[in-house]
Amino acid sequence: MTGSTTRLVAIIGTPIAQVKSPDNFNRHFAAAGEDRVMIPVDLKPEQVADFVRAVRGWENLDGFVVTIPHKSAVAELIDELTLRARFLGAANVVCRHPDGRLSGDMTDGEGFVRAARAHGFTAAAKSVLLVGAGAAGRAIGHALADQGASEIFISDMHQAAAEMLAARLTEAFPGLAISAGDIPERAFDLVVNASPCGMGQADPLPVPQSIIDLMPAAGLAADVITSPEQTPFLTLAAKRGLKIQLGREMAKAQLFALGAAMGVMEAAVDAE
């Protein structure tokens, strides 16, 4: 039961119906016997600033998780960011301190590499095709570069976004081959869809069928989309016998990081 003493955390985004975090967090809180719940908030982009202002004085709210499309906007509105969140210009988890100060981190990349590791895949010395240079794509690209990928090729419907991410990653990881543009017709060890392509039934594939066909047998096809659970892209990759990584796997793999950020964000920011 939720009562007047219940501590709250929120998750904001739009559309919010697809997100699984409230179910996962609330099951954890119930199993642990915590008087705490996560509430989903379907928030229009033009109201994000108002929400952040309200959070500063929301005494029984400990923080909030951020999903599409608000990660970049939130990063500009809060007080402190970890180094990686500052580099990425995005935050997907915010801790509210007793004085109303707000601290943020970006854990999408960490969740992605943990989920890939569970499939026996590591990016070290591997070639990567990353489709989507939004907040999630930026976080995943940064995490894969940090893991030692040999090459990252970035594609986005907004060419400038892909080129900007490539330039920033090249600056941060000068020894890594990073480029952007139209998807080249060749094999990649890891193909990641970090774009919205696949959320709608009429959506095109994020990559041509030929790219799936060219992937090596030990390759991994991954998607960040959580609804539908298995996108057409992943279905085609599975038919080829490739390992696939669902969006919910990335989301679940970062639950620990989201929870930790709610409670120890101040220490993390101070340490950096």
PATITI-762946 format. One record per residue: residue in three letters; y, x, z of N, C-alpha, C in turn. Coordinates in steps of 0.1 Angstrom, whole numbers, m for minus. Layout:
<sites>
SITE res   n_y   n_x   n_z  ca_y  ca_x  ca_z   c_y   c_x   c_z
SITE Ala     Y     X     Z     Y     X     Z     Y     X     Z
...
</sites>
This chain:
<sites>
SITE res   n_y   n_x   n_z  ca_y  ca_x  ca_z   c_y   c_x   c_z
SITE Met   m12     8     0     0     0     0    13     9     0
SITE Thr    22     5    m8    35    12    m8    45     5     2
SITE Gly    50    13    11    59     7    21    72    15    22
SITE Ser    80    12    32    93    18    33    92    33    37
SITE Thr    81    38    41    79    52    44    73    60    33
SITE Thr    69    53    22    62    60    11    71    69     4
SITE Arg    67    82     2    74    91    m6    71    89   m21
SITE Leu    81    90   m29    80    87   m43    82    99   m52
SITE Val    75   100   m63    78   108   m74    78    99   m87
SITE Ala    85   103   m97    87    95  m109    82   103  m121
SITE Ile    80    96  m132    78   102  m145    87    95  m154
SITE Ile    96   102  m162   105    95  m171   102    99  m185
SITE Gly   104    89  m194   102    92  m209   103    78  m216
SITE Thr   101    79  m229   100    66  m237    93    69  m250
SITE Pro    83    62  m254    76    52  m246    68    58  m234
SITE Ile    67    50  m224    60    56  m212    46    50  m210
SITE Ala    43    40  m218    30    34  m216    18    43  m219
SITE Gln    21    53  m228    10    62  m232     6    73  m222
SITE Val    15    75  m212    13    87  m203     2    84  m193
SITE Lys    m6    94  m189   m17    93  m180   m14    99  m166
SITE Ser    m2   105  m165     1   112  m152     1   103  m140
SITE Pro     7    90  m141     7    82  m129    m7    79  m124
SITE Asp   m17    76  m133   m31    74  m129   m36    86  m122
SITE Asn   m34    98  m128   m40   110  m123   m34   113  m109
SITE Phe   m21   113  m108   m14   116   m96   m18   106   m85
SITE Asn   m17    93   m88   m20    83   m78   m34    83   m73
SITE Arg   m44    87   m82   m57    88   m77   m58   100   m67
SITE His   m51   111   m70   m51   123   m61   m45   119   m48
SITE Phe   m33   112   m48   m26   109   m36   m35   100   m27
SITE Ala   m42    90   m34   m51    81   m26   m63    89   m20
SITE Ala   m69    98   m28   m80   105   m23   m76   114   m11
SITE Ala   m64   119   m12   m60   129    m1   m54   121    11
SITE Gly   m53   108    10   m47   100    21   m33   102    22
SITE Glu   m25   105    11   m11   108    12    m4    94    10
SITE Asp     7    92    18    16    81    16    26    84     6
SITE Arg    21    84    m7    30    89   m18    25    82   m31
SITE Val    34    79   m40    30    73   m52    39    79   m63
SITE Met    34    79   m76    42    82   m87    45    69   m95
SITE Ile    58    67   m99    62    55  m106    66    59  m120
SITE Pro    61    52  m130    66    54  m144    79    48  m147
SITE Val    88    55  m153   101    49  m157   104    51  m172
SITE Asp   104    39  m179   107    39  m193   122    40  m195
SITE Leu   127    52  m198   141    54  m198   147    57  m212
SITE Lys   157    50  m215   164    53  m228   172    66  m227
SITE Pro   172    73  m238   179    86  m238   194    86  m233
SITE Glu   201    75  m236   215    74  m232   216    72  m217
SITE Gln   205    69  m210   206    67  m195   201    79  m187
SITE Val   197    89  m194   191   101  m186   201   107  m177
SITE Ala   213   109  m181   223   114  m172   225   106  m160
SITE Asp   226    92  m162   227    83  m150   215    84  m141
SITE Phe   203    85  m146   192    87  m138   192    99  m129
SITE Val   196   111  m136   197   123  m128   207   122  m117
SITE Arg   219   116  m120   229   114  m109   223   106   m98
SITE Ala   216    95  m101   210    87   m91   199    94   m83
SITE Val   192   103   m89   181   110   m82   187   119   m71
SITE Arg   199   124   m73   205   133   m63   207   126   m49
SITE Gly   209   113   m49   211   106   m37   199    97   m33
SITE Trp   188    99   m41   176    90   m39   167    97   m28
SITE Glu   169    93   m15   164   101    m4   149   101    m3
SITE Asn   142    90    m7   127    90    m6   120    94   m19
SITE Leu   128   100   m28   122   106   m41   121   121   m40
SITE Asp   110   127   m41   108   141   m40   110   149   m53
SITE Gly   110   142   m64   112   148   m77   106   139   m89
SITE Phe   107   145  m101   102   137  m112    96   146  m123
SITE Val    87   140  m130    81   147  m142    88   141  m154
SITE Val    89   149  m165    97   146  m177    88   147  m189
SITE Thr    87   136  m197    80   136  m209    89   133  m221
SITE Ile    83   132  m233    92   130  m245   100   117  m243
SITE Pro   113   118  m248   120   129  m255   130   135  m246
SITE His   129   136  m233   140   139  m224   139   153  m218
SITE Lys   130   162  m222   128   175  m216   141   184  m218
SITE Ser   146   184  m230   158   193  m232   170   187  m225
SITE Ala   172   174  m226   184   168  m219   184   171  m204
SITE Val   172   169  m198   171   171  m184   175   186  m180
SITE Ala   171   195  m188   173   209  m185   188   212  m184
SITE Glu   196   205  m192   211   207  m192   218   200  m180
SITE Leu   211   191  m173   217   183  m163   214   187  m149
SITE Ile   204   196  m147   201   200  m133   206   213  m129
SITE Asp   204   217  m117   212   228  m111   205   242  m113
SITE Glu   192   242  m113   185   255  m114   173   254  m123
SITE Leu   170   264  m131   158   265  m139   151   278  m137
SITE Thr   137   278  m137   130   290  m137   133   298  m150
SITE Leu   129   311  m150   132   319  m162   126   313  m175
SITE Arg   114   308  m174   108   303  m186   114   290  m191
SITE Ala   118   281  m181   125   269  m185   139   272  m191
SITE Arg   145   282  m186   158   286  m191   157   291  m205
SITE Phe   146   300  m207   144   305  m221   141   294  m231
SITE Leu   133   284  m226   129   273  m235   139   262  m237
SITE Gly   149   262  m228   159   251  m228   153   238  m226
SITE Ala   143   237  m217   136   224  m214   130   224  m201
SITE Ala   128   213  m195   122   211  m182   113   199  m182
SITE Asn   101   201  m177    92   189  m176    88   185  m162
SITE Val    94   192  m152    92   189  m138   104   193  m130
SITE Val   109   184  m122   121   186  m114   118   183   m99
SITE Cys   122   192   m91   121   190   m76   135   187   m70
SITE Arg   135   176   m62   147   173   m55   147   178   m41
SITE His   157   186   m38   158   192   m25   166   183   m15
SITE Pro   164   184    m2   171   175     7   186   174     6
SITE Asp   192   184     0   207   184    m2   211   178   m15
SITE Gly   201   173   m23   204   167   m36   204   176   m47
SITE Arg   202   189   m44   201   199   m55   188   197   m63
SITE Leu   188   200   m76   177   197   m85   173   210   m91
SITE Ser   159   214   m91   154   226   m97   143   222  m107
SITE Gly   143   229  m118   133   225  m128   125   237  m133
SITE Asp   113   233  m139   104   243  m145    98   236  m158
SITE Met    91   244  m166    85   239  m178    71   244  m178
SITE Thr    61   235  m176    47   239  m174    38   235  m186
SITE Asp    43   230  m197    35   226  m208    27   238  m214
SITE Gly    33   249  m215    26   261  m221    15   265  m212
SITE Glu    18   265  m199     7   269  m189    m4   260  m189
SITE Gly    m2   247  m190   m12   237  m191   m20   239  m204
SITE Phe   m14   242  m215   m21   243  m228   m31   255  m227
SITE Val   m26   267  m222   m35   278  m223   m47   276  m213
SITE Arg   m44   269  m202   m55   267  m192   m66   258  m199
SITE Ala   m61   247  m206   m70   238  m213   m78   246  m223
SITE Ala   m71   255  m231   m78   262  m241   m89   271  m235
SITE Arg   m85   277  m224   m95   286  m217  m107   279  m213
SITE Ala  m106   266  m210  m118   258  m206  m127   256  m218
SITE His  m122   257  m230  m130   256  m242  m135   270  m246
SITE Gly  m133   280  m238  m137   294  m241  m128   301  m252
SITE Phe  m116   296  m253  m107   302  m263   m95   308  m256
SITE Thr   m92   320  m260   m80   327  m256   m72   332  m268
SITE Ala   m59   332  m267   m51   335  m279   m50   350  m282
SITE Ala   m54   358  m273   m53   373  m275   m58   377  m289
SITE Ala   m50   384  m297   m54   389  m310   m58   378  m320
SITE Lys   m54   366  m318   m57   354  m327   m45   350  m334
SITE Ser   m47   345  m346   m36   339  m354   m34   324  m351
SITE Val   m22   320  m350   m18   306  m346    m9   299  m356
SITE Leu   m13   287  m359    m3   278  m366     1   268  m356
SITE Leu    14   268  m354    21   258  m345    29   248  m352
SITE Val    25   236  m352    33   225  m359    41   218  m348
SITE Gly    54   219  m349    63   212  m340    71   223  m331
SITE Ala    84   222  m332    92   232  m325   101   225  m314
SITE Gly    96   213  m310   103   206  m299   100   213  m286
SITE Ala   103   206  m275   102   212  m262    87   216  m259
SITE Ala    78   207  m262    63   211  m260    59   223  m269
SITE Gly    64   222  m281    60   233  m291    66   246  m286
SITE Arg    79   246  m282    85   258  m277    77   264  m265
SITE Ala    73   256  m256    66   260  m244    52   266  m248
SITE Ile    45   259  m257    32   264  m261    33   277  m269
SITE Gly    43   278  m278    45   291  m285    48   302  m276
SITE His    56   300  m266    60   311  m256    47   315  m249
SITE Ala    39   305  m244    27   308  m237    17   316  m245
SITE Leu    15   312  m258     6   319  m267    11   333  m270
SITE Ala    24   335  m272    29   348  m274    27   357  m262
SITE Asp    29   351  m250    27   358  m238    12   362  m236
SITE Gln     3   354  m241   m11   357  m240   m15   368  m250
SITE Gly    m7   372  m259   m10   383  m268   m16   379  m282
SITE Ala   m12   367  m287   m15   363  m300   m11   373  m310
SITE Ser   m18   375  m321   m15   385  m331    m4   380  m340
SITE Glu    m4   367  m342     5   361  m352     8   346  m348
SITE Ile    20   342  m349    23   328  m347    32   323  m359
SITE Phe    27   313  m366    35   307  m377    39   293  m373
SITE Ile    52   291  m374    58   278  m369    63   269  m380
SITE Ser    59   257  m380    63   247  m390    69   235  m383
SITE Asp    80   230  m388    86   218  m382    93   210  m393
SITE Met    93   197  m392   100   189  m403   115   193  m403
SITE His   120   198  m392   134   203  m391   133   218  m392
SITE Gln   135   224  m404   133   238  m407   141   247  m397
SITE Ala   153   242  m394   162   250  m385   156   252  m372
SITE Ala   149   242  m367   143   242  m353   132   253  m353
SITE Ala   124   253  m364   113   262  m365   118   276  m366
SITE Glu   129   278  m374   135   292  m375   141   297  m363
SITE Met   147   288  m355   153   291  m343   143   296  m332
SITE Leu   132   288  m332   121   292  m322   115   305  m327
SITE Ala   113   307  m339   107   320  m344   117   332  m340
SITE Ala   130   330  m342   139   340  m339   139   344  m324
SITE Arg   138   333  m315   139   335  m301   126   342  m296
SITE Leu   114   338  m302   102   345  m298   101   359  m303
SITE Thr   107   362  m315   107   375  m320   115   384  m311
SITE Glu   126   379  m306   135   387  m297   127   390  m284
SITE Ala   120   380  m279   113   381  m266   100   389  m267
SITE Phe    94   388  m279    81   395  m281    82   403  m294
SITE Pro    89   415  m294    92   422  m307    79   427  m314
SITE Gly    68   429  m307    56   434  m313    47   424  m320
SITE Leu    51   411  m319    43   400  m324    48   395  m338
SITE Ala    39   393  m347    43   388  m360    46   373  m359
SITE Ile    59   369  m361    63   355  m360    71   351  m372
SITE Ser    67   340  m378    75   335  m389    75   320  m389
SITE Ala    83   314  m398    85   300  m399    87   295  m413
SITE Gly    83   283  m416    85   278  m430    75   268  m433
SITE Asp    72   266  m446    62   257  m451    48   263  m448
SITE Ile    39   255  m444    25   259  m440    18   267  m451
SITE Pro    15   279  m449     8   287  m459    m7   283  m460
SITE Glu   m12   284  m472   m26   280  m474   m35   292  m471
SITE Arg   m38   293  m458   m48   303  m453   m53   300  m440
SITE Ala   m62   308  m435   m70   305  m423   m62   309  m410
SITE Phe   m63   300  m400   m57   303  m387   m68   301  m376
SITE Asp   m68   309  m366   m78   308  m355   m75   296  m347
SITE Leu   m62   293  m345   m58   282  m336   m48   274  m344
SITE Val   m50   261  m345   m40   251  m351   m36   241  m340
SITE Val   m23   241  m337   m18   232  m327    m8   222  m333
SITE Asn   m11   210  m330    m1   199  m334     7   196  m321
SITE Ala    19   201  m321    28   198  m310    40   189  m315
SITE Ser    37   181  m326    46   172  m332    41   158  m328
SITE Pro    49   147  m331    45   133  m329    35   128  m339
SITE Cys    33   136  m350    24   131  m361    10   128  m356
SITE Gly     6   115  m357    m7   111  m352    m5   100  m341
SITE Met     7    98  m336     9    87  m327     8    74  m333
SITE Gly    13    73  m346    13    60  m353     1    60  m363
SITE Gln    m4    48  m365   m16    47  m374   m13    51  m389
SITE Ala     0    49  m393     4    53  m407     9    67  m408
SITE Asp     8    75  m397    14    88  m398     5    97  m407
SITE Pro    12   107  m414     4   117  m421    m2   127  m412
SITE Leu   m12   134  m417   m17   145  m410    m6   156  m407
SITE Pro    m7   162  m395     3   173  m393     1   185  m401
SITE Val   m11   187  m406   m15   198  m415   m23   193  m426
SITE Pro   m23   200  m438   m32   195  m449   m46   197  m445
SITE Gln   m55   189  m451   m69   190  m449   m74   204  m452
SITE Ser   m68   210  m462   m73   224  m466   m71   234  m454
SITE Ile   m61   232  m446   m60   241  m434   m71   239  m424
SITE Ile   m75   227  m422   m87   224  m414   m99   231  m420
SITE Asp  m101   229  m433  m113   234  m440  m114   250  m439
SITE Leu  m102   256  m438  m101   271  m439  m103   277  m425
SITE Met  m103   269  m414  m104   275  m401  m118   281  m398
SITE Pro  m118   292  m391  m131   298  m389  m140   290  m379
SITE Ala  m152   292  m379  m162   284  m371  m158   284  m356
SITE Ala  m153   296  m352  m149   297  m338  m135   293  m334
SITE Gly  m129   286  m344  m115   282  m342  m113   270  m333
SITE Leu  m101   268  m329   m98   256  m320   m87   248  m326
SITE Ala   m89   235  m327   m79   226  m332   m74   218  m320
SITE Ala   m61   218  m317   m55   212  m305   m44   203  m308
SITE Asp   m43   192  m300   m32   182  m302   m26   180  m288
SITE Val   m13   177  m288    m6   174  m275    m5   159  m273
SITE Ile    m8   151  m283    m7   136  m282   m18   131  m273
SITE Thr   m14   122  m264   m24   116  m255   m28   102  m259
SITE Ser   m21    95  m268   m24    82  m273   m21    81  m287
SITE Pro   m31    80  m296   m45    78  m293   m51    91  m287
SITE Glu   m62    89  m280   m68   101  m273   m73   111  m283
SITE Gln   m79   107  m294   m83   116  m305   m76   112  m318
SITE Thr   m67   120  m322   m60   118  m334   m68   120  m347
SITE Pro   m63   115  m358   m71   117  m371   m72   132  m373
SITE Phe   m62   140  m370   m63   155  m372   m75   160  m364
SITE Leu   m77   156  m351   m88   161  m343  m101   156  m348
SITE Thr  m101   143  m353  m113   137  m358  m119   145  m370
SITE Leu  m110   149  m379  m114   157  m391  m118   171  m386
SITE Ala  m112   177  m376  m116   190  m372  m130   189  m365
SITE Ala  m132   179  m358  m145   177  m351  m156   175  m362
SITE Lys  m153   168  m372  m163   166  m383  m167   179  m389
SITE Arg  m158   189  m389  m161   202  m395  m169   211  m385
SITE Gly  m171   205  m373  m178   213  m363  m169   222  m354
SITE Leu  m156   221  m355  m147   229  m348  m145   224  m333
SITE Lys  m142   233  m324  m138   229  m311  m125   222  m312
SITE Ile  m123   211  m304  m111   204  m304  m106   202  m290
SITE Gln   m92   202  m288   m86   201  m275   m77   188  m275
SITE Leu   m80   179  m267   m72   166  m266   m59   168  m258
SITE Gly   m50   160  m261   m37   160  m254   m38   158  m239
SITE Arg   m48   149  m235   m49   147  m221   m55   159  m214
SITE Glu   m61   168  m221   m67   180  m215   m55   189  m211
SITE Met   m45   191  m219   m33   198  m216   m26   192  m204
SITE Ala   m25   179  m204   m18   172  m194   m25   174  m180
SITE Lys   m38   172  m181   m46   173  m168   m46   188  m163
SITE Ala   m46   197  m172   m46   212  m168   m34   216  m161
SITE Gln   m23   209  m163   m10   213  m157    m7   205  m145
SITE Leu   m16   196  m140   m13   188  m129   m10   197  m116
SITE Phe   m18   207  m115   m16   216  m104    m3   222  m104
SITE Ala     2   226  m116    15   233  m117    26   223  m114
SITE Leu    25   210  m119    35   200  m116    36   197  m102
SITE Gly    24   196   m95    24   193   m81    30   205   m73
SITE Ala    27   217   m77    32   229   m70    47   230   m71
SITE Ala    52   226   m83    66   227   m86    74   217   m78
SITE Met    68   206   m75    75   196   m66    77   202   m52
SITE Gly    67   209   m48    68   214   m34    73   228   m31
SITE Val    72   237   m41    76   251   m39    85   256   m49
SITE Met    92   247   m56   101   251   m67   112   260   m62
SITE Glu   117   258   m50   128   266   m45   124   281   m44
SITE Ala   111   283   m39   106   297   m38   104   303   m51
SITE Ala   100   295   m61    98   300   m75   111   304   m81
SITE Val   121   296   m79   134   300   m85   140   312   m78
SITE Asp   139   312   m65   144   324   m58   137   337   m62
SITE Ala   124   336   m64   116   348   m67   120   353   m81
SITE Glu   125   345   m90   128   350  m103   143   354  m104
</sites>
